[in-house]
Amino acid sequence: MYETFNIIINPEVLLSLAVLSLILYGINLSTLKLSIGILQLMLWAGVTSLASYDAGVDELLSWPTAFGCNGLLMTNSWIIISKILIITGSISILLMGTDYVGTIRIKPYQSSPMGPTPSVLYRRGDSTTPILVLIVALSSLLLVSSINWLSIYLAIELQTFSLFILAALKRDSAYSTEAGLKYFVLGAVSSGLFLFGCALLYGLTGETSIQGINSAVGTDVGKILITISLLFKLSAAPFHMWAPDVYEGAPTTTTALLATVPKIGVFSILVQIGPVTNVVLVCAVLSIVYGAIGALNQTKIKRLLAYSGIGHMGFILFGVAIGSFESIQASLIYMVIYVIITICSFSIILSLKLAKDLIVEVGGLSRDNPVIALTLALAFLSTAGIPPLAGFLSKWLILLSGISNGYYLICIIAVISSVIAGVYYVRLVQIIYFQADYPILIWQKLLRPPVPGWDRRVDFSKSVVAGLTFFLILFLMISPNFLLQITHDATISLY
């Protein structure tokens, strides 16, 4: 049994070594031109260690339950599918940010009335971000495997601290600093609630394993605090207040990371813990409604995607709150499709190199680049749940589970909210195809200084990510059998 677990934990070990190597090279060789090539090499070593987990997926789907690390970690089919989803999302984020590691430019002296003085200008490609992305991936992998409150808390904190830094990484931007500060303050409150809930559960049960809380008496308060903390991480209403500002202020690659990888880990552990149904159900309804209404008056694309993510988390939590086998499977399917659509959208947004991240900046995109315009339009329509795209399949399965279990009123609210949300998605498609540039945007393009090395062509890595995710958006609706099978096997392992 322990040998079985050691095989499963190998990718985490390889990823840890890659992260440590990147940190050491970043410290010792940060002033050498050779370090750029070394950092790129080590970065791809980290990606390779992540990709090594995808080998032998067919065998992993039916993997038996195994324990390791003195009962701190566990693995089964649900955990393995969650890890594969985390790994896929992390690799996509790294591919979208391959321009992090670039050239070095050093100006040791600058002229002044007092003569040559040392200059503080030292620009180089950002090698910090890929390291932090790998740390977020590592912590998410450990989080979904954890079955002990101590290991869960440590994994969440490792993930959260890395995201704090990533959100505030653009130090010359007031928006990024504000985003990092807001995320830090509210994240600290969330962590405090989680720790307090764990303390209450330990005081009542006398054990730190999550497997004993369902049979214990009087643990509702502790479970409610833990559930609220995890709902904050998922940006579910009414604990969503940080999401729009952080999404807007953080670098776009960080926003893509926040919208995908951490939510996979938190969703996986929330299902395994067995949350308080009433709390999750209320938050699901509020998220569905507020996510649809809040995005109607947005003018910036990242804020719009933040409210869109809130609405999607509402649908996922609705399936979790129902608690049946079919609803849990539907929630997992929804999470998979949500990650695919989000990565596709952000890869295209990064490729467009928008100046102000305004929605109207995509106006006339169909004339400049018809392929990108079609991909972005279909990604938005899939997000809205328009058939025959993959987004329709995920929403249909969630609503089918709700109707089968008697949640008729909530299903009606969800359908109405989806119609409202479809308004701004269709509006985005209308801007892409039928709206020309605004005069102010034309002047911005004329007066904006040229970016060195800027090219209208899409980077190869971003085009690969966008192409693969776009294919999945179309393919999963036409032939969803593979997705249905792996999510079915994963859900069985929970029972």
C-alpha positions in Angstrom: 0.0 0.0 0.0 2.8 2.5 0.9 4.7 1.6 -2.3 1.5 2.4 -4.2 1.3 5.8 -2.6 5.0 6.5 -3.2 4.4 6.1 -6.9 1.6 8.6 -6.8 3.6 11.2 -4.8 6.5 11.1 -7.2 5.4 14.2 -9.3 5.1 16.3 -6.1 8.7 15.3 -5.3 9.9 16.2 -8.8 8.1 19.4 -8.7 9.6 20.3 -5.3 13.1 19.7 -6.7 12.3 21.9 -9.7 11.1 24.7 -7.5 14.1 24.5 -5.2 16.5 24.5 -8.2 14.8 27.5 -9.7 15.1 29.4 -6.4 18.8 28.6 -6.0 19.6 29.5 -9.6 17.6 32.7 -9.3 19.6 33.8 -6.2 23.1 32.7 -7.2 23.0 33.5 -10.9 20.7 36.5 -11.0 23.4 38.8 -12.3 24.7 36.6 -15.1 23.5 36.5 -18.6 23.8 32.7 -18.5 21.1 32.6 -15.8 18.4 33.4 -18.4 19.1 30.2 -20.3 19.4 28.2 -17.1 16.2 29.6 -15.7 14.4 28.7 -18.9 15.8 25.2 -18.8 14.8 24.7 -15.1 11.4 26.1 -15.9 10.8 23.5 -18.5 12.1 20.9 -16.2 9.3 21.9 -13.8 6.8 21.7 -16.6 8.1 18.2 -17.5 7.7 17.1 -13.9 4.1 18.2 -14.0 3.5 16.5 -17.3 5.0 13.3 -16.1 1.8 12.8 -14.0 -0.3 12.5 -17.1 1.4 9.2 -18.1 -0.7 6.1 -17.6 -4.0 7.9 -17.1 -6.1 4.8 -17.9 -4.5 3.0 -15.0 -4.9 5.9 -12.6 -8.6 6.2 -13.2 -9.2 2.9 -11.3 -6.5 3.4 -8.7 -7.4 2.1 -5.3 -7.4 4.2 -2.1 -4.0 4.5 -0.6 -2.6 6.3 2.4 0.9 7.8 3.1 3.0 10.2 5.2 1.6 8.7 8.4 -2.0 9.4 7.4 -1.6 13.0 6.3 -2.1 12.3 2.6 -4.4 10.0 0.6 -5.0 9.2 -3.0 -7.9 7.8 -5.0 -9.5 8.3 -8.4 -11.1 11.6 -7.4 -7.8 13.0 -6.1 -5.9 11.8 -9.2 -8.4 13.4 -11.6 -8.2 16.7 -9.6 -4.4 16.6 -9.8 -4.5 16.0 -13.5 -6.8 19.0 -13.9 -4.4 21.1 -11.7 -1.4 20.0 -13.7 -3.1 20.8 -17.0 -4.1 24.2 -15.8 -0.6 25.0 -14.4 1.1 23.9 -17.6 -1.3 26.2 -19.6 -0.5 29.1 -17.3 3.2 28.6 -17.7 2.9 28.4 -21.5 0.9 31.6 -21.5 3.7 33.3 -19.6 6.7 32.1 -21.5 7.8 35.7 -22.0 8.5 36.0 -18.2 12.2 35.0 -18.6 13.7 37.5 -21.1 16.7 39.7 -21.6 18.8 41.6 -19.1 19.4 45.4 -19.3 21.8 46.9 -16.8 22.7 50.6 -16.6 25.1 50.9 -13.7 25.5 54.7 -13.9 23.5 57.7 -15.0 24.5 61.3 -15.5 23.5 64.0 -13.0 24.6 67.6 -12.1 26.9 65.9 -9.4 28.5 63.7 -12.0 28.0 60.0 -12.7 25.9 58.3 -10.0 24.8 54.7 -9.6 21.5 54.0 -11.3 18.8 51.8 -9.7 17.5 50.8 -13.2 17.9 47.1 -13.5 15.5 45.4 -15.8 15.3 41.7 -16.6 12.8 39.1 -17.4 10.6 38.2 -14.5 11.8 34.8 -13.3 9.9 35.1 -10.0 6.5 34.5 -11.5 7.1 31.0 -12.9 8.6 29.9 -9.6 5.5 31.1 -7.7 3.2 29.5 -10.3 5.0 26.1 -9.7 4.6 26.7 -5.9 0.9 27.3 -6.4 0.7 24.1 -8.4 2.7 22.1 -5.8 0.5 23.4 -2.9 -2.7 22.6 -4.9 -1.5 19.0 -5.5 -0.8 18.6 -1.8 -4.1 20.2 -0.9 -6.2 17.7 -2.8 -4.3 14.8 -1.3 -4.6 16.0 2.3 -6.9 14.3 4.8 -5.6 15.9 7.9 -6.5 19.4 9.0 -2.8 20.2 9.6 -1.7 19.3 6.1 -4.8 21.0 4.6 -4.0 24.3 6.4 -0.3 24.2 5.5 -1.1 23.5 1.8 -3.7 26.3 1.7 -1.3 28.8 3.3 1.5 27.9 0.9 -0.9 28.4 -2.0 -2.3 31.7 -0.6 1.1 33.3 0.2 2.3 32.7 -3.3 -0.9 34.2 -4.7 -0.4 37.3 -2.4 2.9 37.9 -4.0 1.7 37.3 -7.6 -1.3 39.7 -7.1 1.0 42.6 -6.1 4.0 41.7 -8.4 3.7 44.8 -10.5 5.1 47.2 -8.0 4.9 50.2 -10.3 1.1 49.8 -10.6 -1.2 51.2 -8.0 -3.9 48.8 -9.1 -1.7 45.8 -8.5 -0.6 47.0 -5.1 -4.2 47.6 -4.1 -5.1 44.2 -5.4 -2.4 42.5 -3.4 -3.3 44.4 -0.2 -7.0 43.6 -0.5 -6.3 40.0 -1.2 -3.8 39.8 1.7 -6.2 41.3 4.3 -9.2 39.3 3.3 -7.1 36.2 2.8 -5.8 36.6 6.4 -9.4 36.7 7.7 -10.3 33.6 5.7 -7.3 31.7 7.1 -8.2 32.8 10.6 -11.7 31.4 10.2 -10.4 28.1 8.8 -7.9 27.8 11.7 -10.6 28.6 14.3 -12.9 26.0 12.7 -10.2 23.4 12.8 -9.5 24.2 16.5 -13.2 23.7 17.3 -13.3 20.4 15.5 -10.2 19.2 17.2 -11.6 20.2 20.6 -14.8 18.2 20.0 -13.4 15.1 18.3 -9.9 14.9 19.6 -8.5 14.0 16.2 -7.2 16.0 13.2 -8.4 13.7 10.4 -11.2 14.9 8.2 -12.7 11.4 8.1 -14.1 11.5 11.6 -16.0 14.7 11.6 -19.2 13.4 9.9 -19.8 10.9 12.7 -19.0 13.3 15.5 -21.8 15.3 17.3 -21.8 19.1 17.7 -19.4 19.9 14.9 -21.7 22.1 12.9 -20.1 25.4 14.0 -16.6 24.3 13.1 -17.7 22.9 9.8 -19.5 26.2 9.0 -16.4 28.2 9.7 -14.3 26.0 7.5 -16.9 26.0 4.7 -17.1 29.8 4.8 -13.3 30.0 4.5 -13.2 27.7 1.5 -16.1 29.6 -0.1 -14.0 32.7 0.2 -11.2 31.0 -1.8 -13.8 30.1 -4.4 -15.0 33.8 -4.6 -18.6 32.7 -3.9 -21.1 35.3 -2.9 -21.3 36.9 -0.4 -17.6 36.3 0.1 -16.7 37.5 -3.4 -15.9 41.1 -2.6 -12.2 40.7 -3.3 -12.5 39.0 -6.7 -13.3 42.0 -9.1 -10.6 44.3 -7.7 -8.0 41.6 -7.5 -8.7 40.3 -11.0 -8.5 43.8 -12.4 -5.3 44.9 -10.6 -3.3 41.7 -10.8 -1.2 40.9 -14.0 -3.3 39.0 -16.5 -1.4 35.8 -16.2 -1.9 35.9 -12.4 -5.6 36.5 -13.0 -5.8 33.4 -15.2 -4.1 31.5 -12.4 -6.4 32.8 -9.7 -9.4 31.8 -11.8 -8.4 28.2 -12.3 -5.8 26.3 -10.3 -6.5 27.4 -6.7 -10.3 26.8 -7.3 -9.7 23.3 -8.4 -7.9 22.4 -5.2 -10.4 24.1 -3.0 -13.4 22.5 -4.8 -11.8 19.1 -4.5 -11.2 19.3 -0.8 -14.6 20.9 -0.2 -16.4 17.9 -1.7 -14.2 15.5 0.3 -14.9 17.3 3.6 -18.6 17.2 3.1 -19.7 20.9 3.6 -22.8 22.2 5.5 -25.5 21.9 2.9 -27.6 24.9 3.8 -24.7 27.3 3.8 -23.4 26.1 0.4 -26.9 26.2 -1.1 -27.5 29.8 0.0 -24.1 30.8 -1.3 -24.7 29.0 -4.6 -28.0 30.9 -5.3 -26.4 34.2 -4.3 -23.4 33.5 -6.6 -25.6 32.6 -9.6 -27.7 35.7 -9.2 -25.0 38.2 -8.3 -22.6 36.9 -10.9 -25.2 37.5 -13.7 -26.3 40.9 -12.5 -22.9 42.3 -11.4 -21.4 41.9 -14.9 -24.0 43.8 -16.8 -22.4 47.3 -16.2 -18.8 46.3 -16.4 -16.5 48.1 -18.9 -13.3 46.1 -18.2 -12.9 42.6 -19.5 -11.1 41.2 -16.4 -13.8 42.5 -14.0 -16.4 41.0 -16.3 -14.6 37.6 -16.1 -14.5 38.0 -12.3 -18.2 38.3 -12.1 -18.6 35.5 -14.6 -16.4 33.3 -12.4 -18.6 34.1 -9.4 -21.7 32.9 -11.4 -19.9 29.7 -12.5 -18.9 28.9 -8.9 -22.6 29.2 -8.0 -23.5 26.5 -10.5 -20.7 24.2 -9.2 -21.7 24.8 -5.6 -25.3 24.1 -6.4 -24.2 20.6 -7.5 -22.1 20.2 -4.3 -25.0 21.3 -2.1 -27.4 18.7 -3.7 -25.0 16.0 -2.6 -26.2 13.2 -4.8 -23.9 11.0 -6.9 -25.1 12.6 -10.2 -24.8 16.2 -8.9 -21.2 15.7 -7.6 -20.3 14.2 -11.0 -22.0 17.1 -12.7 -20.1 19.6 -10.5 -16.8 17.9 -11.5 -17.7 18.1 -15.2 -18.6 21.7 -14.8 -15.2 22.5 -13.1 -13.4 20.7 -16.0 -15.2 22.7 -18.7 -15.0 25.9 -16.7 -11.2 25.6 -16.5 -10.9 24.8 -20.2 -13.1 27.8 -21.2 -11.3 30.2 -18.8 -7.8 29.2 -20.0 -9.0 29.6 -23.7 -10.3 33.1 -22.9 -7.3 34.3 -21.0 -4.8 32.9 -23.6 -6.5 35.0 -26.3 -6.8 38.1 -24.0 -3.0 37.8 -23.3 -2.3 37.5 -27.0 -4.3 40.7 -27.8 -2.0 42.8 -25.6 -4.9 45.2 -24.6 -3.7 48.6 -23.5 -6.4 49.3 -20.8 -8.2 45.9 -20.7 -11.4 47.6 -21.8 -14.1 45.6 -23.4 -14.4 48.0 -26.4 -10.7 47.3 -27.2 -11.8 44.1 -28.9 -14.0 46.0 -31.3 -13.2 45.2 -34.9 -11.1 42.2 -34.0 -12.8 40.1 -36.7 -11.2 42.4 -39.3 -7.7 42.3 -37.8 -7.6 38.6 -37.0 -10.6 36.5 -37.9 -9.3 33.3 -36.4 -8.7 34.9 -32.9 -12.1 36.6 -33.2 -13.9 33.4 -33.9 -12.1 31.5 -31.1 -12.8 34.3 -28.5 -16.4 34.6 -29.6 -17.1 30.9 -29.3 -15.3 30.8 -25.9 -17.7 33.5 -24.7 -20.7 31.8 -26.1 -19.6 28.5 -24.5 -19.3 30.4 -21.2 -22.9 31.6 -21.6 -24.0 28.0 -22.1 -25.1 28.3 -25.8 -25.5 24.9 -27.5 -23.8 23.0 -29.0 -20.7 24.1 -27.1 -19.3 22.5 -24.0 -20.6 25.1 -21.6 -24.2 24.0 -22.4 -23.4 20.4 -21.4 -22.1 21.5 -18.0 -25.1 23.7 -17.1 -27.5 21.1 -18.5 -26.1 18.4 -16.2 -26.3 20.6 -13.1 -29.9 21.7 -13.8 -30.9 18.1 -14.6 -29.5 17.0 -11.2 -31.4 19.9 -9.5 -34.7 19.0 -11.1 -34.2 15.3 -10.3 -33.8 16.1 -6.6 -36.7 18.6 -6.4 -34.9 21.9 -6.4 -37.3 23.4 -9.0 -37.3 27.0 -7.7 -33.5 27.2 -7.7 -33.3 25.7 -11.2 -35.7 28.4 -12.4 -33.6 31.1 -10.8 -30.5 29.6 -12.4 -32.1 29.5 -15.9 -33.2 33.2 -15.6 -29.7 34.2 -14.4 -28.2 32.3 -17.3 -30.4 34.3 -19.7 -29.3 37.5 -18.1 -25.7 36.5 -18.2 -26.1 35.6 -21.9 -26.8 39.3 -22.6 -23.3 40.5 -21.9 -21.7 37.5 -23.6 -23.7 38.2 -26.8 -22.8 41.8 -26.4 -19.1 40.9 -26.4 -19.6 38.9 -29.6 -21.4 41.9 -31.1 -18.5 44.2 -30.2 -16.0 41.7 -31.7 -17.8 41.4 -35.1 -20.0 44.5 -35.6 -18.4 47.4 -33.7 -15.5 49.5 -35.0 -12.9 51.2 -32.9 -14.0 54.2 -30.8 -12.2 57.4 -31.7 -10.5 57.6 -28.3 -9.1 54.1 -28.8 -7.8 55.0 -32.2 -5.9 57.9 -30.7 -4.5 55.7 -28.0 -3.2 53.3 -30.6 -1.6 56.2 -32.5 0.0 57.9 -29.5 1.0 54.8 -27.6 4.8 54.2 -28.0 5.7 51.0 -29.8 6.6 48.1 -27.6 10.0 46.6 -28.4 9.5 43.3 -30.2 5.8 43.7 -30.4 4.2 41.7 -33.2 0.6 41.3 -34.2 1.1 37.6 -34.5 0.2 35.4 -31.6 3.0 33.7 -29.7 3.4 30.0 -30.5 2.9 28.9 -26.9 -0.3 31.0 -26.5 -1.6 29.7 -29.9 -1.1 26.1 -28.8 -3.0 26.7 -25.5 -5.8 28.5 -27.3 -6.0 25.9 -30.1 -6.1 22.9 -27.8 -8.7 24.4 -25.4 -10.8 25.6 -28.4 -10.8 22.1 -29.8 -12.0 20.7 -26.4 -14.8 23.3 -26.2 -16.1 21.9 -29.5 -15.2 18.2 -29.0 -16.6 17.7 -25.5 -20.2 18.5 -26.6 -19.9 16.3 -29.7 -18.4 13.3 -27.9 -18.5 13.7 -24.1 -18.2 10.0 -23.3 -14.6 10.2 -22.2 -15.3 13.0 -19.8 -18.4 11.3 -18.4 -16.4 8.1 -17.9 -13.5 9.6 -16.0 -15.7 11.8 -13.8 -17.9 8.8 -13.1 -14.9 6.8 -11.9 -13.7 9.7 -9.9 -17.0 10.2 -8.1 -17.3 6.5 -7.3 -14.1 6.7 -5.2 -15.8 9.2 -2.8 -18.4 6.6 -1.7 
